[in-house]
Amino acid sequence: MSYTHTVTVPLAWEEAMQRTREALAGQGFGILSEIDVRATFASKLGAGAAEDLGDYMILGACNPALASRALSAEPDMGALLPCNVVVRRGKGAAETTVQAIDPQTMVKLSDSPAVREVANDADIRLRAALHTLSGAEIAGN
């Protein structure tokens, strides 16, 4: 079972980060949080663990209109927000991978038709952002 949409792009780390932010913004998503997993590994597990991981950032993307609809329909959905988008580049890699949570995961956890509508809208927008980023077909369901 796939729970992400994934693209791999031939971009340097900094350019992939910038273009990911821009692609998300183009679909109405702002970035509420940024978790630098590599830096966390370095401070908590040591430089070797960070080096083995490579570059790894988790962006907490939020489309306020979609979040409002989801929370109005089912307040517990807040536990699944924001939509996580991972930008990662392994040690020595020539490409950068960008992954977005598949919003259909929410539908699997809720019977609410309103949540299904929000998930469908978020799915279309996240897929569009990844398509814009890569210009390629998106892997995953």
HUKAWO-V355319 format. One record per residue. N is the residue number from 0. RES is the residue in three letters. PHI is phi in degrees with one decimal (NA if undefined). NEAR is the number of other C-alpha atoms within 12 Angstrom. Layout:
N;RES;PHI;NEAR
N;RES;PHI;NEAR
//
This chain:
0;MET;NA;9
1;SER;-93.4;15
2;TYR;-122.7;22
3;THR;-136.9;27
4;HIS;-109.0;35
5;THR;-131.8;32
6;VAL;-132.4;35
7;THR;-120.3;32
8;VAL;-122.5;31
9;PRO;-82.9;21
10;LEU;-119.8;24
11;ALA;-65.0;23
12;TRP;-52.3;28
13;GLU;-62.7;19
14;GLU;-67.3;19
15;ALA;-62.7;33
16;MET;-62.4;32
17;GLN;-62.2;19
18;ARG;-67.7;27
19;THR;-65.7;44
20;ARG;-58.9;35
21;GLU;-63.8;22
22;ALA;-64.4;30
23;LEU;-65.8;37
24;ALA;-60.6;25
25;GLY;-63.1;21
26;GLN;-107.0;30
27;GLY;87.3;24
28;PHE;-98.2;31
29;GLY;-103.9;27
30;ILE;-102.8;28
31;LEU;-83.9;21
32;SER;-149.8;20
33;GLU;-133.5;25
34;ILE;-113.7;22
35;ASP;-87.7;23
36;VAL;-65.2;26
37;ARG;-59.6;29
38;ALA;-64.8;23
39;THR;-64.0;22
40;PHE;-60.6;22
41;ALA;-60.4;20
42;SER;-76.8;15
43;LYS;-99.4;13
44;LEU;-118.5;16
45;GLY;106.9;15
46;ALA;-60.4;16
47;GLY;-62.6;16
48;ALA;-65.5;19
49;ALA;-65.8;23
50;GLU;-64.1;22
51;ASP;-63.4;20
52;LEU;-69.9;25
53;GLY;86.5;29
54;ASP;-76.1;34
55;TYR;-158.0;33
56;MET;-124.8;34
57;ILE;-108.3;31
58;LEU;-99.9;32
59;GLY;-90.1;27
60;ALA;-90.3;38
61;CYS;-139.5;34
62;ASN;-102.7;30
63;PRO;-54.8;23
64;ALA;-64.9;17
65;LEU;-68.6;35
66;ALA;-61.4;33
67;SER;-62.2;20
68;ARG;-64.4;24
69;ALA;-64.9;35
70;LEU;-70.6;24
71;SER;-67.1;18
72;ALA;-74.5;22
73;GLU;-156.5;24
74;PRO;-55.1;18
75;ASP;-66.0;17
76;MET;-62.8;31
77;GLY;-57.4;20
78;ALA;-66.7;15
79;LEU;-103.6;27
80;LEU;-105.1;30
81;PRO;-75.0;31
82;CYS;-74.9;41
83;ASN;-80.2;34
84;VAL;-125.8;42
85;VAL;-103.4;34
86;VAL;-118.0;43
87;ARG;-141.7;37
88;ARG;-145.6;34
89;GLY;-66.5;23
90;LYS;-54.4;19
91;GLY;76.6;15
92;ALA;-73.2;19
93;ALA;-96.9;17
94;GLU;-129.3;24
95;THR;-117.1;33
96;THR;-102.0;36
97;VAL;-123.5;45
98;GLN;-129.4;41
99;ALA;-119.9;44
100;ILE;-57.8;36
101;ASP;-81.2;33
102;PRO;-60.4;40
103;GLN;-63.9;32
104;THR;-58.2;28
105;MET;-62.7;33
106;VAL;-63.6;26
107;LYS;-68.0;16
108;LEU;-103.3;18
109;SER;-139.4;23
110;ASP;-96.8;17
111;SER;-72.4;22
112;PRO;-60.7;18
113;ALA;-67.0;24
114;VAL;-65.7;34
115;ARG;-60.5;26
116;GLU;-62.1;23
117;VAL;-63.5;32
118;ALA;-61.4;37
119;ASN;-63.1;22
120;ASP;-65.2;26
121;ALA;-61.9;39
122;ASP;-61.5;34
123;ILE;-59.9;26
124;ARG;-68.8;31
125;LEU;-66.8;42
126;ARG;-61.5;39
127;ALA;-63.7;30
128;ALA;-62.1;35
129;LEU;-66.6;42
130;HIS;-63.6;30
131;THR;-60.6;26
132;LEU;-62.9;36
133;SER;-102.7;27
134;GLY;70.6;17
135;ALA;-120.6;17
136;GLU;-66.6;19
137;ILE;-87.9;28
138;ALA;-81.5;21
139;GLY;108.0;19
140;ASN;-85.9;19
//
